[in-house]
Amino acid sequence: LGHVAMTVLGSVSTLLVGALGLGLGFAMVTGDTDAITRYLTPMLSYVAPVLLLGALARLLHGVVPRLAFLGWVGLAFCFVVMFFGELLRFPQPVIDASPFSHLAMAPAEDVRWAPVIVILVLAVALSVAGQLAFRGRDVITT
């Protein structure tokens, strides 16, 4: 469980620092110091899809360790869909395959918590499945 805790803590702290930077930058330009705290909660909604991608990598590692590198494909897919999906006119089902596409565009929009919770549940399910698959493998430790 140490790896899971590190993944969660690393993801949360990275997004927290990013949100603080965004809020501080906005406050420095506009003088609106309340922006610092206003950006924290909406930006933390992005923890869910980040954890889902980590859980996908964990599942791949648990099921077929040689293919664990394919976890990066999920990240690359989400990046391409997020930045180029509309430009390249991807079909809606392809765009919907990215967990990021179901979130509000925080902090510009109010957070919709239902999709965040669904994505978190999926992340937990994939992570548990990955852990069970890993435990089921015949791993020799020295």
Residue frames as qw, qx, qy, qz and C-alpha x, y, z in Angstrom:
[[0.000, 0.882, 0.472, 0.000, 0.00, 0.00, 0.00],
 [0.396, -0.598, 0.075, 0.693, 2.99, 2.30, 0.21],
 [0.272, 0.067, 0.555, 0.783, 3.05, 2.79, -3.56],
 [0.043, -0.705, -0.640, -0.302, -0.63, 3.69, -3.59],
 [0.325, -0.831, -0.265, 0.365, -0.15, 6.27, -0.84],
 [0.381, -0.383, 0.296, 0.788, 2.80, 7.79, -2.71],
 [0.176, 0.355, 0.653, 0.645, 0.76, 7.98, -5.91],
 [0.167, -0.820, -0.537, -0.107, -2.13, 9.68, -4.16],
 [0.400, -0.765, -0.089, 0.496, 0.05, 12.05, -2.12],
 [0.396, -0.177, 0.423, 0.796, 2.22, 12.89, -5.12],
 [0.110, 0.519, 0.643, 0.552, -0.80, 13.59, -7.31],
 [0.247, -0.868, -0.429, 0.044, -2.56, 15.71, -4.71],
 [0.434, -0.667, 0.041, 0.604, 0.55, 17.70, -3.81],
 [0.364, 0.034, 0.499, 0.786, 1.47, 18.32, -7.45],
 [0.004, -0.658, -0.584, -0.476, -2.01, 19.61, -8.26],
 [0.379, -0.830, -0.319, 0.256, -2.06, 21.62, -5.03],
 [0.434, -0.447, 0.199, 0.756, 1.22, 23.34, -5.89],
 [0.225, 0.282, 0.587, 0.725, -0.05, 23.98, -9.43],
 [0.158, -0.795, -0.549, -0.202, -3.26, 25.51, -8.07],
 [0.425, -0.750, -0.130, 0.490, -1.30, 27.68, -5.67],
 [0.395, -0.174, 0.382, 0.817, 0.90, 28.85, -8.51],
 [0.075, 0.531, 0.622, 0.570, -2.13, 29.65, -10.65],
 [0.294, -0.850, -0.435, 0.035, -3.78, 31.54, -7.80],
 [0.470, -0.605, 0.037, 0.642, -0.61, 33.42, -6.92],
 [0.335, 0.077, 0.485, 0.804, 0.00, 34.36, -10.54],
 [0.053, -0.695, -0.583, -0.419, -3.56, 35.60, -10.93],
 [0.406, -0.823, -0.301, 0.259, -3.32, 37.52, -7.63],
 [0.480, -0.385, 0.179, 0.768, -0.05, 39.17, -8.68],
 [0.200, 0.258, 0.530, 0.783, -1.50, 40.34, -11.99],
 [0.224, -0.639, -0.523, -0.517, -4.95, 41.42, -10.79],
 [0.083, -0.366, 0.449, -0.811, -4.42, 42.18, -7.11],
 [0.788, -0.277, -0.143, -0.532, -7.24, 39.73, -6.25],
 [0.004, -0.435, 0.852, -0.290, -5.67, 37.80, -3.38],
 [0.726, -0.001, 0.474, -0.498, -8.87, 35.79, -2.82],
 [0.760, 0.445, -0.364, -0.302, -8.10, 34.00, -6.09],
 [0.127, 0.459, -0.862, 0.175, -5.45, 31.93, -4.31],
 [0.360, 0.007, 0.836, -0.415, -8.01, 30.05, -2.22],
 [0.690, 0.410, 0.137, -0.580, -10.72, 30.12, -4.93],
 [0.586, 0.518, -0.561, -0.272, -8.52, 28.03, -7.23],
 [0.164, -0.380, 0.887, -0.204, -7.58, 25.29, -4.77],
 [0.620, 0.142, 0.678, -0.369, -10.80, 23.24, -4.63],
 [0.745, 0.572, 0.017, -0.343, -11.64, 23.34, -8.35],
 [0.375, 0.656, -0.649, -0.086, -8.12, 22.34, -9.33],
 [0.304, -0.298, 0.872, -0.241, -8.14, 19.42, -6.92],
 [0.816, 0.281, 0.284, -0.417, -11.04, 17.92, -8.89],
 [0.622, 0.613, -0.461, -0.159, -8.36, 16.94, -11.41],
 [0.292, -0.456, 0.821, -0.179, -6.90, 14.48, -8.90],
 [0.804, 0.140, 0.476, -0.328, -9.55, 11.92, -9.90],
 [0.825, 0.554, -0.076, -0.079, -8.51, 11.44, -13.55],
 [0.185, 0.718, -0.652, 0.159, -4.83, 11.57, -12.60],
 [0.490, -0.302, 0.762, -0.298, -5.42, 8.76, -10.11],
 [0.869, 0.324, 0.259, -0.269, -7.40, 6.85, -12.74],
 [0.620, 0.680, -0.391, 0.011, -4.41, 6.95, -15.08],
 [0.091, -0.564, 0.770, -0.284, -2.16, 5.77, -12.24],
 [0.719, -0.046, 0.592, -0.362, -4.61, 2.95, -11.49],
 [0.836, 0.511, -0.068, -0.188, -4.58, 1.93, -15.16],
 [0.365, 0.658, -0.641, 0.154, -0.79, 1.63, -15.01],
 [0.395, -0.364, 0.746, -0.393, -1.08, -0.37, -11.78],
 [0.859, 0.194, 0.335, -0.336, -3.57, -2.75, -13.39],
 [0.722, 0.613, -0.317, -0.049, -1.35, -3.22, -16.42],
 [0.092, 0.607, -0.739, 0.278, 1.63, -3.89, -14.17],
 [0.583, -0.203, 0.664, -0.422, -0.36, -6.39, -12.15],
 [0.873, 0.323, 0.249, -0.267, -1.78, -8.27, -15.12],
 [0.848, 0.392, 0.085, 0.346, 1.04, -8.13, -17.68],
 [0.456, -0.738, 0.076, 0.492, 4.16, -6.46, -16.26],
 [0.511, -0.002, 0.477, 0.715, 5.85, -6.36, -19.68],
 [0.128, 0.613, 0.521, 0.580, 3.04, -4.12, -20.90],
 [0.315, -0.704, -0.415, 0.482, 3.05, -1.73, -17.93],
 [0.251, -0.209, 0.219, 0.919, 4.62, 0.93, -20.18],
 [0.009, -0.478, -0.674, -0.564, 1.25, 1.12, -21.94],
 [0.235, -0.730, -0.502, 0.400, 0.07, 3.17, -18.98],
 [0.193, -0.418, 0.166, 0.872, 1.83, 6.05, -20.73],
 [0.043, 0.281, 0.711, 0.643, -0.44, 5.52, -23.73],
 [0.179, -0.737, -0.649, 0.063, -3.39, 6.48, -21.54],
 [0.263, -0.685, -0.100, 0.672, -1.67, 9.70, -20.56],
 [0.173, -0.162, 0.513, 0.825, -0.71, 10.48, -24.16],
 [0.012, -0.503, -0.781, -0.370, -4.26, 9.74, -25.30],
 [0.192, -0.805, -0.483, 0.286, -5.73, 12.13, -22.72],
 [0.260, -0.528, 0.158, 0.793, -3.21, 14.82, -23.70],
 [0.111, 0.068, 0.659, 0.741, -4.03, 14.52, -27.41],
 [0.100, -0.637, -0.740, -0.194, -7.78, 14.49, -26.78],
 [0.251, -0.761, -0.357, 0.480, -7.63, 17.43, -24.38],
 [0.173, -0.595, 0.203, 0.758, -5.52, 19.67, -26.59],
 [0.074, 0.261, -0.639, -0.720, -6.34, 18.52, -30.11],
 [0.279, 0.317, 0.901, -0.098, -9.64, 16.60, -29.92],
 [0.345, 0.765, 0.371, -0.398, -11.85, 19.41, -31.15],
 [0.094, 0.710, -0.426, -0.553, -9.27, 20.72, -33.62],
 [0.008, 0.239, -0.907, -0.347, -8.90, 17.28, -35.20],
 [0.673, -0.010, -0.154, -0.723, -12.67, 16.71, -34.97],
 [0.066, 0.099, -0.982, 0.149, -12.44, 13.48, -33.00],
 [0.499, -0.415, -0.622, -0.437, -15.77, 11.67, -32.69],
 [0.469, -0.623, 0.185, -0.598, -17.55, 12.31, -29.39],
 [0.951, -0.293, -0.088, -0.046, -17.08, 8.72, -28.12],
 [0.732, 0.258, -0.271, 0.569, -13.29, 9.16, -28.49],
 [0.010, -0.580, 0.242, -0.778, -13.39, 12.44, -26.58],
 [0.721, -0.506, 0.025, -0.472, -15.61, 10.84, -23.92],
 [0.916, -0.025, -0.341, 0.207, -13.01, 8.10, -23.40],
 [0.365, 0.355, -0.410, 0.757, -10.77, 10.66, -21.68],
 [0.394, -0.583, -0.641, 0.308, -11.67, 11.05, -18.01],
 [0.215, -0.270, -0.105, 0.933, -10.71, 14.72, -18.20],
 [0.119, -0.241, -0.510, -0.817, -13.49, 15.42, -20.70],
 [0.413, -0.579, -0.686, -0.154, -16.14, 14.77, -18.04],
 [0.404, -0.480, -0.393, 0.672, -14.88, 17.43, -15.65],
 [0.103, 0.968, 0.212, -0.083, -15.79, 21.09, -15.53],
 [0.590, 0.527, -0.101, 0.604, -13.15, 23.39, -16.98],
 [0.538, -0.794, -0.171, 0.228, -11.96, 24.46, -13.53],
 [0.076, -0.401, -0.599, 0.689, -11.47, 27.10, -12.39],
 [0.151, -0.032, -0.328, -0.932, -13.50, 28.81, -15.15],
 [0.617, -0.306, -0.480, -0.543, -16.56, 26.65, -14.44],
 [0.600, -0.457, 0.438, -0.489, -18.05, 25.42, -11.18],
 [0.022, 0.265, -0.964, 0.005, -16.96, 21.92, -10.26],
 [0.823, -0.090, -0.221, -0.515, -19.47, 19.15, -10.94],
 [0.341, -0.501, 0.754, -0.252, -18.73, 16.62, -8.22],
 [0.906, 0.113, 0.295, -0.282, -20.72, 13.66, -9.63],
 [0.801, 0.537, -0.258, 0.066, -18.23, 12.96, -12.46],
 [0.065, 0.676, -0.645, 0.350, -15.32, 13.40, -10.04],
 [0.642, -0.289, 0.596, -0.386, -16.79, 10.79, -7.71],
 [0.935, 0.297, 0.104, -0.162, -17.50, 8.35, -10.55],
 [0.584, 0.658, -0.434, 0.192, -13.92, 8.71, -11.83],
 [0.204, -0.583, 0.675, -0.403, -12.57, 8.21, -8.30],
 [0.843, -0.076, 0.427, -0.319, -14.64, 5.04, -7.90],
 [0.870, 0.480, -0.115, 0.003, -13.27, 3.76, -11.22],
 [0.265, 0.713, -0.573, 0.304, -9.73, 4.61, -10.08],
 [0.507, -0.421, 0.647, -0.385, -10.18, 2.67, -6.84],
 [0.928, 0.155, 0.251, -0.229, -11.68, -0.30, -8.71],
 [0.736, 0.600, -0.289, 0.124, -8.81, -0.43, -11.22],
 [0.018, 0.681, -0.631, 0.372, -6.24, -0.01, -8.46],
 [0.704, -0.263, 0.558, -0.351, -7.75, -2.82, -6.39],
 [0.932, 0.340, 0.076, -0.097, -7.93, -5.06, -9.47],
 [0.495, 0.707, -0.453, 0.223, -4.27, -4.26, -10.20],
 [0.278, -0.567, 0.671, -0.388, -3.27, -5.10, -6.64],
 [0.860, -0.037, 0.424, -0.283, -5.19, -8.39, -6.73],
 [0.843, 0.521, -0.130, 0.016, -3.62, -9.28, -10.07],
 [0.226, 0.720, -0.585, 0.298, -0.17, -8.49, -8.72],
 [0.516, -0.408, 0.649, -0.382, -0.73, -10.64, -5.64],
 [0.919, 0.172, 0.261, -0.241, -1.99, -13.48, -7.83],
 [0.622, 0.659, -0.422, 0.023, 1.22, -13.60, -9.84],
 [0.927, -0.239, -0.077, 0.279, 3.98, -16.01, -8.97],
 [0.183, 0.891, -0.271, 0.314, 6.53, -13.45, -7.81],
 [0.852, -0.165, -0.290, 0.404, 9.79, -14.70, -6.35],
 [0.117, -0.950, 0.173, -0.233, 11.40, -12.33, -3.89],
 [0.796, 0.134, -0.386, 0.446, 14.99, -12.62, -2.80]]
